[in-house]
Structure formats: C-alpha cells, structure tokens
Amino acid sequence: YGPTVKAESVKKLVDSVVNFQVRTREIINEMRVLATRNSEEIREAVEDGKKRMARLASEGELLLN
C-alpha cells in the first residue's frame, strides 16, 4: 500500500471494525437476556391463566350442585 494509505486511516478502519464487533456482541448478549426473560414471563402468564381457569371451573361445578 506504500505511501498512498495513511496509518491514521488504517487505524480508524481497524477501530471501526473492532467497535462494530464489540457492539454486536453486546447486542447479542442483551437479546439473549431479554429472550430468556420474555419466555419466563410467558410461562408465568400461562400458569396463572391455567390456575384461574381451574378455579373458575371448580366454582362452576359448585354452582351446579
């Protein structure tokens, strides 16, 4: 590359690539945390719904007797 490419330009390019990789890893890790939290919230909501439906069914049986 000789004298046509300045060291400053190469340093900026390398810094940009490294910063991109670091930020990408941060985003991926954040997405993993959020996905896990989301699945836990969904599981809790489903379990709560099942309990409430069972309670309603039980109360309905009491009304029929």
N, C-alpha and C positions, 0 to 999 in steps of 0.2 A: 504494500500500500504506500510505502515511502512517504514522501513529503506531502502527498495530496490529502491525507487524513490526519487531522489534528488529534493529539492524545486527549484533549478536552472533549471532543466529540465522541470518541470511543468510550471514555469514562461515563458520559451521560447516557450512552446507549446501554452499557453494562448495568449502570444503576437502574435504568428504567426496566430492564428485563428482570433484575433481582427484585425490585419493588413489586413488579407485577406478580412474580411467583409467591412472594411473601403474602401479599394481599389475597391472592387466590386461595392459599392455604387457610388464611384466617376466615374467609367467606365459607369455605367448605366445612370447616370445624363449626362455625356458627350455625350453618344449615343442619348439620348432624344433631346438634344440641336441640334446635327448635323442632326438628322432626321427631326426636325422641319425646320431647315434652308434649308435642301435639298428639302423639299416639297414646300417651298416658292420659291426657285429658279426654280423648275419645273413649278409651276403655272405662274411665271413671263415669262418664256420662251414660254409657250403655249399661253399666252395672247399676247405676242409680235408677235408670228407667226400668230395668228388669225388676228391681225391688218394689218400685212404685206400682208397676203393673200387677205384681203378685199380691200386693196389699189391696189393690182395687178388686182383684178377682176374689180374694178372701172376703172382703166386705160385701161383695155382690152375693156370694154364697150365703152369708149371714142374713141378708135381706130376703132370700128365697125361703129360708126355713121358718 
